[in-house]
């Protein structure tokens, strides 16, 4: 079966730019290979357990134009096995390991089928997302240490960092193998704060679940809540007015801007240039106060919900100009400092080949020369300005710094466009009846990269399943690759240049 075929025995749903196909397990590999060859990317894999056969949904997406294909495969409950796609796609291998931990579905042929989400203290035969999982068993007190692959040789020594860190950073363990100061290998181990968020969504009313969507990763409240809303609206057949999309776009760009401003300052701080960071922190505070004026919350919570958007105010044009002038002065200050530029240039290069093979997203992908941006491939609004994603070719810390700078400029341009459009500050759909609800997906370009939500809703508006993919889940594996042959003192700088979410990963 090729990517363009729609055989009647497979096709479940066909809408404009949307297709859902039901396949037998032995047809999965060929269908996935055809879609990947046609330029689709594997955006999400979601397992489902409704007490009958287990069902797995593979979401492939591409664009522009925005196109999405879902492959649905059922497996026996008493023998939950699925052919592995790991040989076709590195992200597929990670999705499969996650699914194996949480649902007990075995990816046959996976080259590394070791646990990913559940640490060794969890019972290996307990799969918490199964409907028949039962109460959580006691943790294993005498579990074996994590099986790090050791690096041996003359002069090699280990440096363990974390999982507990100073300040507010969330838990994550980093194990370095080093010769002198040069990093030979680094392994990141996460999921110390796995919260079971996807399970917490189940059985909730789609409206009241908004509070949970906004808190998946605190600095991405808009990105995740918007992806959730788009998924719910597609599932329920809601057609939102254009003004709703405009107001949502304002919030999305405000979120992108305050985070990138903070990162630009923090990168300078990690090479000892505290002056630029001080200026960036004062600008970030101004942006957080602007956020509060717009939504009533400094992190932009409360501005959107399924079928509607409601803002208290919009940024003024003169405010945006002032913000742009202040930001450009910070960037000029950093770029005029030869020490800053020297530390950034050539540090922790992630090549385009590695970025594409790993499947990274967002700033990290575009800094390595890839053109991946959901604002182009999966737009929920058509901007009036001519938009091309910011990108660099070198893949180093400097490239990730420059892409962030250009992203702020792009956000200012978008905001100037959106706030100039006339319309009310609060809009909702006229008919919000969820009868006949089914499933839907929401794809949004958050400030870290593409956020994907897939929901299934019953006719009462109750969530049956929510699958979440934060861009950090797909981008974390690239950090050790970029760190190879760098030096240990550069780790904080390189880590900040990626600035991935622990909370968004450790769902």
C-alpha positions as CSV (number, residue, x, y, z in Angstrom):
1,X,0.0,0.0,0.0
2,X,1.4,3.4,-0.9
3,X,0.9,6.7,0.9
4,X,-1.6,7.9,-1.6
5,X,-3.8,4.8,-1.6
6,X,-7.2,4.8,0.1
7,X,-8.4,1.2,-0.2
8,X,-12.0,0.8,0.9
9,X,-11.2,-2.2,3.1
10,X,-8.8,0.0,5.1
11,X,-10.4,3.5,5.1
12,X,-12.4,4.4,8.2
13,X,-12.6,8.2,7.8
14,X,-11.7,10.5,5.0
15,X,-12.0,14.3,5.4
16,X,-10.2,17.1,3.6
17,X,-6.5,16.5,4.3
18,X,-7.4,13.8,6.9
19,X,-7.5,10.1,6.6
20,X,-7.9,7.2,9.1
21,X,-7.0,3.7,8.0
22,X,-7.5,0.5,9.9
23,X,-4.8,-2.1,9.2
24,X,-3.8,-5.6,10.3
25,X,-0.6,-5.8,12.3
26,X,1.3,-7.4,9.4
27,X,0.4,-4.4,7.1
28,X,1.8,-1.8,9.5
29,X,5.5,-1.7,8.5
30,X,4.8,-1.3,4.8
31,X,2.2,1.4,5.3
32,X,4.5,3.3,7.7
33,X,7.4,3.0,5.4
34,X,5.4,4.4,2.5
35,X,4.3,7.4,4.5
36,X,7.8,8.1,5.7
37,X,9.1,7.9,2.2
38,X,6.4,10.3,1.1
39,X,7.7,12.9,3.5
40,X,5.5,12.4,6.5
41,X,6.8,12.4,10.0
42,X,5.6,10.2,12.8
43,X,4.1,12.8,15.1
44,X,2.5,10.5,17.7
45,X,1.8,6.9,18.8
46,X,-1.1,6.4,21.2
47,X,-2.1,3.1,22.7
48,X,-5.8,2.6,23.8
49,X,-7.4,0.2,26.2
50,X,-11.2,0.0,26.3
51,X,-11.4,-3.5,27.9
52,X,-11.5,-5.2,24.5
53,X,-8.6,-5.6,22.1
54,X,-5.8,-3.1,22.5
55,X,-5.7,-0.5,19.8
56,X,-2.7,1.5,18.7
57,X,-3.0,4.8,16.7
58,X,0.0,6.1,14.6
59,X,-0.4,9.7,13.6
60,X,1.7,10.8,10.5
61,X,1.7,14.4,9.5
62,X,3.2,16.6,6.8
63,X,2.8,20.1,5.3
64,X,2.3,22.5,3.8
65,X,-0.4,21.8,2.9
66,X,-1.6,20.4,6.3
67,X,-2.1,16.6,5.9
68,X,-2.6,14.0,8.5
69,X,-2.9,10.2,8.3
70,X,-3.8,7.9,11.1
71,X,-3.1,4.2,11.1
72,X,-5.2,2.1,13.5
73,X,-4.0,-1.4,14.5
74,X,-5.7,-3.7,17.0
75,X,-3.8,-6.4,18.9
76,X,-4.9,-9.3,21.0
77,X,-5.2,-8.5,24.7
78,X,-3.7,-11.8,25.8
79,X,-0.8,-11.5,23.3
80,X,-0.2,-7.8,22.9
81,X,2.5,-7.6,20.2
82,X,3.1,-5.2,17.4
83,X,5.8,-5.1,14.7
84,X,8.5,-2.5,15.6
85,X,9.0,0.5,13.4
86,X,12.3,1.4,15.1
87,X,14.3,0.4,12.1
88,X,12.3,3.0,10.1
89,X,12.2,5.8,12.6
90,X,14.1,6.7,15.7
91,X,11.1,8.4,17.2
92,X,9.0,5.3,16.6
93,X,11.4,3.3,18.7
94,X,11.0,5.7,21.7
95,X,7.2,5.7,21.3
96,X,7.3,1.9,21.3
97,X,9.4,1.8,24.5
98,X,7.0,4.2,26.2
99,X,4.0,2.1,25.1
100,X,5.7,-1.1,26.3
101,X,6.1,0.3,29.8
102,X,2.7,1.8,30.1
103,X,0.5,-0.7,28.2
104,X,2.6,-3.8,28.1
105,X,2.5,-3.9,24.3
106,X,5.6,-5.6,23.0
107,X,7.3,-4.1,19.9
108,X,8.6,-7.2,18.2
109,X,12.0,-6.7,16.6
110,X,12.9,-3.6,18.6
111,X,16.7,-3.3,18.9
112,X,16.6,-1.9,22.5
113,X,13.4,-2.9,24.2
114,X,14.5,-1.8,27.6
115,X,12.3,0.3,29.9
116,X,12.1,4.0,29.2
117,X,9.4,5.6,31.4
118,X,9.3,3.3,34.4
119,X,12.5,3.0,36.5
120,X,13.8,-0.2,37.8
121,X,12.0,0.2,41.1
122,X,8.7,-0.3,39.4
123,X,7.3,-3.8,39.0
124,X,8.1,-4.9,35.5
125,X,4.8,-6.7,35.0
126,X,2.6,-3.7,36.1
127,X,1.5,-1.4,33.2
128,X,-0.3,1.6,34.7
129,X,-2.3,2.6,31.6
130,X,-4.0,-0.7,31.3
131,X,-7.7,-0.7,32.4
132,X,-7.0,-3.9,34.4
133,X,-3.8,-2.7,36.0
134,X,-5.2,-2.5,39.5
135,X,-3.5,-0.7,42.4
136,X,0.1,0.2,42.1
137,X,2.3,-2.5,43.6
138,X,5.0,-1.7,46.2
139,X,8.2,-0.3,44.8
140,X,11.2,-2.8,44.6
141,X,13.6,-1.8,47.4
142,X,16.6,-3.9,46.2
143,X,16.3,-3.2,42.5
144,X,19.5,-3.4,40.5
145,X,21.2,-0.1,39.5
146,X,20.4,1.4,36.1
147,X,22.4,-0.5,33.4
148,X,24.5,2.4,32.1
149,X,26.8,1.3,29.2
150,X,30.2,2.1,30.7
151,X,33.0,3.6,28.7
152,X,36.4,2.2,29.5
153,X,39.9,3.2,28.5
154,X,43.0,5.1,29.7
155,X,42.1,8.2,31.7
156,X,38.3,7.7,31.4
157,X,36.4,8.7,34.6
158,X,32.7,9.3,35.4
159,X,30.9,12.4,36.6
160,X,27.4,11.9,37.9
161,X,25.1,15.0,38.0
162,X,21.7,15.0,39.6
163,X,18.9,14.0,39.6
164,X,18.5,16.6,42.3
165,X,19.8,20.0,41.2
166,X,20.2,23.4,42.8
167,X,17.5,26.0,42.3
168,X,14.2,25.3,40.7
169,X,15.3,22.9,38.0
170,X,13.4,19.6,37.9
171,X,15.0,16.2,38.4
172,X,17.2,14.7,35.8
173,X,20.3,12.6,36.0
174,X,23.3,13.1,33.7
175,X,26.1,10.6,33.6
176,X,29.3,11.8,31.9
177,X,32.3,9.7,30.8
178,X,35.2,12.1,30.5
179,X,38.9,12.2,29.5
180,X,40.5,15.3,31.0
181,X,37.8,17.8,30.4
182,X,36.5,16.3,27.1
183,X,33.2,14.5,27.2
184,X,33.4,11.1,25.5
185,X,29.8,10.2,26.2
186,X,26.8,11.5,28.2
187,X,23.7,9.7,29.1
188,X,20.6,11.6,30.3
189,X,18.1,9.7,32.5
190,X,14.7,11.3,33.0
191,X,11.2,10.3,34.2
192,X,11.9,10.9,37.9
193,X,8.6,12.8,38.1
194,X,6.4,10.8,35.9
195,X,2.9,12.1,36.9
196,X,0.5,9.9,34.9
197,X,-1.0,13.0,33.3
198,X,-2.6,11.2,30.4
199,X,-4.4,8.9,32.9
200,X,-5.6,12.0,34.8
201,X,-7.3,13.3,31.7
202,X,-9.5,10.2,31.4
203,X,-13.1,10.5,32.6
204,X,-12.8,14.3,32.9
205,X,-15.2,16.7,31.3
206,X,-13.5,18.3,28.3
207,X,-14.1,21.8,29.8
208,X,-12.7,21.1,33.2
209,X,-9.7,19.4,31.8
210,X,-8.4,22.7,30.6
211,X,-6.8,23.4,34.0
212,X,-4.8,20.2,33.5
213,X,-3.8,21.0,29.9
214,X,-2.4,24.4,31.0
215,X,-0.2,22.7,33.6
216,X,1.5,20.0,31.6
217,X,4.6,22.2,31.3
218,X,4.2,25.5,33.1
219,X,6.2,27.7,30.6
220,X,4.2,26.2,27.7
221,X,0.7,26.8,29.1
222,X,-0.6,28.3,25.8
223,X,1.1,25.8,23.6
224,X,-0.4,22.8,25.3
225,X,-3.8,24.2,26.0
226,X,-4.2,25.4,22.4
227,X,-3.2,22.0,21.0
228,X,-5.7,20.4,23.4
229,X,-8.4,22.9,22.3
230,X,-7.8,22.3,18.6
231,X,-8.0,18.5,19.2
232,X,-11.3,18.8,21.1
233,X,-12.8,21.1,18.5
234,X,-11.9,18.7,15.7
235,X,-13.4,15.8,17.7
236,X,-16.6,17.7,18.4
237,X,-16.9,19.3,15.0
238,X,-16.6,22.9,16.3
239,X,-15.9,25.6,13.8
240,X,-14.4,28.5,15.6
241,X,-14.7,32.0,14.3
242,X,-11.6,33.6,12.8
243,X,-11.4,36.1,15.7
244,X,-10.9,33.2,18.2
245,X,-7.9,32.1,16.2
246,X,-6.5,35.6,16.2
247,X,-6.8,36.0,19.9
248,X,-5.2,32.6,20.5
249,X,-2.3,33.5,18.1
250,X,-1.6,36.6,20.2
251,X,-1.2,34.5,23.3
252,X,1.0,31.9,21.5
253,X,3.4,34.6,20.3
254,X,3.5,36.3,23.7
255,X,4.5,32.9,25.3
256,X,7.1,32.4,22.6
257,X,8.6,35.8,23.1
258,X,9.0,35.9,26.9
259,X,10.6,32.4,26.9
260,X,13.1,33.2,24.1
261,X,14.0,36.6,25.8
262,X,14.8,34.7,29.0
263,X,16.9,32.1,27.1
264,X,18.9,34.7,25.3
265,X,19.9,36.3,28.7
266,X,20.5,32.9,30.3
267,X,22.9,31.8,27.5
268,X,24.9,35.0,28.1
269,X,24.9,34.3,31.8
270,X,26.3,30.8,31.3
271,X,29.4,32.3,29.7
272,X,29.8,34.9,32.5
273,X,28.2,37.9,30.8
274,X,25.8,38.7,33.6
275,X,25.1,42.3,32.3
276,X,23.2,41.0,29.2
277,X,21.3,38.6,31.4
278,X,20.3,41.4,33.8
279,X,18.8,43.4,31.0
280,X,17.0,40.3,29.6
281,X,15.5,39.5,33.0
282,X,14.1,43.0,33.3
283,X,12.6,42.7,29.9
284,X,11.2,39.3,30.8
285,X,9.6,40.9,33.8
286,X,8.0,43.5,31.6
287,X,6.7,40.8,29.3
288,X,5.3,38.8,32.3
289,X,3.4,41.9,33.4
290,X,2.1,42.4,29.9
291,X,0.9,38.8,30.0
292,X,-1.0,39.5,33.2
293,X,-2.6,42.5,31.7
294,X,-3.7,40.5,28.7
295,X,-5.1,37.4,30.5
296,X,-4.9,38.0,34.2
297,X,-2.1,35.5,34.6
298,X,1.7,36.0,34.2
299,X,2.0,32.6,32.4
300,X,-1.0,33.4,30.2
301,X,-3.4,30.9,31.7
302,X,-7.1,31.3,31.3
303,X,-7.2,33.0,27.9
304,X,-8.5,30.1,25.9
305,X,-10.9,27.1,26.2
306,X,-12.6,24.8,23.8
307,X,-14.6,26.9,21.4
308,X,-13.6,30.3,22.7
309,X,-11.0,32.8,23.6
310,X,-11.3,35.7,26.1
311,X,-8.6,38.4,26.7
312,X,-8.7,41.4,29.0
313,X,-6.6,43.6,26.7
314,X,-4.2,43.5,23.7
315,X,-0.7,44.8,23.6
316,X,-0.4,48.3,22.2
317,X,1.7,48.9,19.1
318,X,4.0,51.3,21.0
319,X,4.5,48.7,23.7
320,X,5.7,46.2,21.0
321,X,8.0,48.7,19.5
322,X,9.6,49.5,22.9
323,X,10.0,45.7,23.6
324,X,11.6,45.3,20.2
325,X,14.1,48.2,20.8
326,X,15.0,46.9,24.2
327,X,15.5,43.3,22.9
328,X,17.7,44.5,20.0
329,X,19.9,46.4,22.4
330,X,20.4,43.2,24.4
331,X,21.3,41.2,21.3
332,X,23.7,43.9,20.1
333,X,25.3,43.9,23.6
334,X,25.8,40.1,23.4
335,X,27.0,40.0,19.8
336,X,29.5,42.8,20.4
337,X,31.2,40.8,23.2
338,X,34.0,38.7,21.6
339,X,34.1,36.3,24.6
340,X,30.4,35.5,24.3
341,X,30.7,34.9,20.6
342,X,33.8,32.8,20.9
343,X,32.2,30.6,23.5
344,X,29.0,30.2,21.4
345,X,30.7,29.6,18.0
346,X,31.4,25.9,17.1
347,X,30.2,24.6,20.5
348,X,28.1,21.4,20.6
349,X,27.3,21.1,16.9
350,X,24.3,19.0,16.0
351,X,24.5,18.3,12.3
352,X,21.5,18.4,10.0
353,X,21.9,14.6,9.5
354,X,21.8,13.8,13.2
355,X,18.9,16.3,13.7
356,X,16.8,14.6,11.0
357,X,17.6,11.1,12.0
358,X,16.8,11.7,15.7
359,X,13.6,13.6,14.8
360,X,14.3,16.8,16.7
361,X,11.9,19.8,16.6
362,X,11.6,23.5,17.1
363,X,14.6,25.8,17.7
364,X,17.1,22.9,17.8
365,X,16.0,21.5,14.5
366,X,15.9,24.9,12.7
367,X,19.4,25.8,14.2
368,X,20.7,22.7,12.4
369,X,19.2,23.8,9.1
370,X,15.9,21.9,9.1
371,X,12.7,23.6,8.1
372,X,10.2,22.3,10.7
373,X,7.5,24.7,11.9
374,X,3.9,24.0,12.5
375,X,3.0,27.6,11.8
376,X,3.7,26.7,8.2
377,X,2.9,23.0,8.0
378,X,-0.2,23.0,10.3
379,X,-1.5,26.6,10.6
380,X,-4.6,27.3,12.6
381,X,-4.5,30.9,11.4
382,X,-3.3,32.5,8.2
383,X,-1.0,35.5,9.0
384,X,-1.1,38.4,6.7
385,X,2.7,38.8,6.9
386,X,5.1,36.8,4.8
387,X,6.5,34.2,7.2
388,X,9.6,32.0,6.8
389,X,10.9,30.2,9.9
390,X,14.1,31.4,11.3
391,X,16.9,28.9,10.7
392,X,20.7,28.6,10.7
393,X,23.0,25.9,9.2
394,X,25.8,25.5,11.7
395,X,23.9,23.6,14.5
396,X,26.0,25.1,17.3
397,X,25.2,27.1,20.4
398,X,25.5,30.3,18.4
399,X,23.0,29.0,15.8
400,X,20.5,28.2,18.6
401,X,21.1,31.6,20.1
402,X,20.5,33.4,16.7
403,X,17.4,31.4,15.9
404,X,15.9,32.5,19.2
405,X,16.8,36.1,18.4
406,X,15.1,35.8,15.1
407,X,12.1,34.1,16.7
408,X,11.5,37.1,18.9
409,X,11.5,39.4,15.9
410,X,9.1,37.1,14.1
411,X,6.8,37.1,17.2
412,X,6.9,40.9,17.3
413,X,5.9,41.0,13.6
414,X,3.0,38.5,14.2
415,X,1.8,40.5,17.2
416,X,1.8,43.8,15.3
417,X,-0.3,42.1,12.7
418,X,-2.8,40.5,15.1
419,X,-3.4,43.5,17.3
420,X,-4.1,45.6,14.3
421,X,-7.1,43.4,13.4
422,X,-10.4,44.8,14.6
423,X,-12.7,42.6,16.7
424,X,-13.9,41.9,20.2
425,X,-11.7,40.5,23.0
426,X,-14.0,37.6,23.9
427,X,-15.5,35.3,21.3
428,X,-17.0,31.8,21.4
429,X,-18.7,29.4,19.0
430,X,-22.5,29.7,18.8
431,X,-23.1,25.9,18.9
432,X,-21.0,24.0,21.4
433,X,-22.9,20.7,21.5
434,X,-20.5,17.8,21.8
435,X,-23.0,15.2,20.5
436,X,-21.5,12.9,18.0
437,X,-18.0,13.6,19.3
438,X,-15.2,11.3,18.2
439,X,-11.5,11.9,18.0
440,X,-9.3,14.8,16.9
441,X,-5.7,16.1,16.8
442,X,-4.2,19.5,17.6
443,X,-0.8,20.5,16.3
444,X,0.8,23.8,17.5
445,X,4.2,25.3,17.1
446,X,5.1,26.0,20.7
447,X,8.2,28.0,21.6
448,X,10.2,24.8,22.1
449,X,8.8,23.1,19.0
450,X,5.7,21.2,17.8
451,X,3.2,20.2,20.4
452,X,0.7,17.5,19.5
453,X,-2.4,16.4,21.3
454,X,-4.8,13.6,20.3
455,X,-8.2,13.2,22.1
456,X,-11.1,10.8,22.0
457,X,-14.3,12.1,23.5
458,X,-17.7,10.4,24.0
459,X,-21.1,12.0,23.2
460,X,-21.3,13.5,26.7
461,X,-18.1,15.5,26.3
462,X,-16.2,13.1,28.6
463,X,-12.5,12.5,27.7
464,X,-11.8,8.8,27.0
465,X,-8.2,9.2,26.0
466,X,-5.7,12.1,25.7
467,X,-2.2,11.5,24.2
468,X,0.3,14.3,24.5
469,X,3.6,14.8,22.7
470,X,5.8,17.6,24.0
471,X,8.7,18.5,21.6
472,X,11.1,17.7,24.4
473,X,10.3,14.0,24.3
474,X,11.7,13.9,20.7
475,X,14.5,16.3,21.2
476,X,16.2,15.1,24.5
477,X,18.1,12.3,22.7
478,X,19.9,14.9,20.6
479,X,21.6,16.5,23.6
480,X,24.1,13.7,24.3
481,X,24.9,13.7,20.5
482,X,25.7,17.4,20.5
483,X,27.8,17.1,23.6
484,X,30.2,14.6,22.2
485,X,33.8,16.0,22.2
486,X,32.8,19.2,24.0
487,X,34.2,20.0,27.5
488,X,32.5,19.5,30.8
489,X,32.4,23.3,31.7
490,X,30.3,23.8,28.5
491,X,27.5,21.5,29.7
492,X,25.4,24.2,31.4
493,X,25.7,26.3,28.3
494,X,24.8,23.5,25.9
495,X,22.0,22.3,28.0
496,X,20.5,25.9,28.2
497,X,20.9,26.2,24.4
498,X,18.5,23.2,24.1
499,X,16.4,24.2,27.1
500,X,14.2,21.2,27.1
501,X,11.3,20.5,29.4
502,X,11.5,17.8,32.1
503,X,7.8,18.2,33.0
504,X,6.8,18.0,29.3
505,X,8.9,14.8,28.9
506,X,8.0,13.1,32.3
507,X,4.3,13.0,31.7
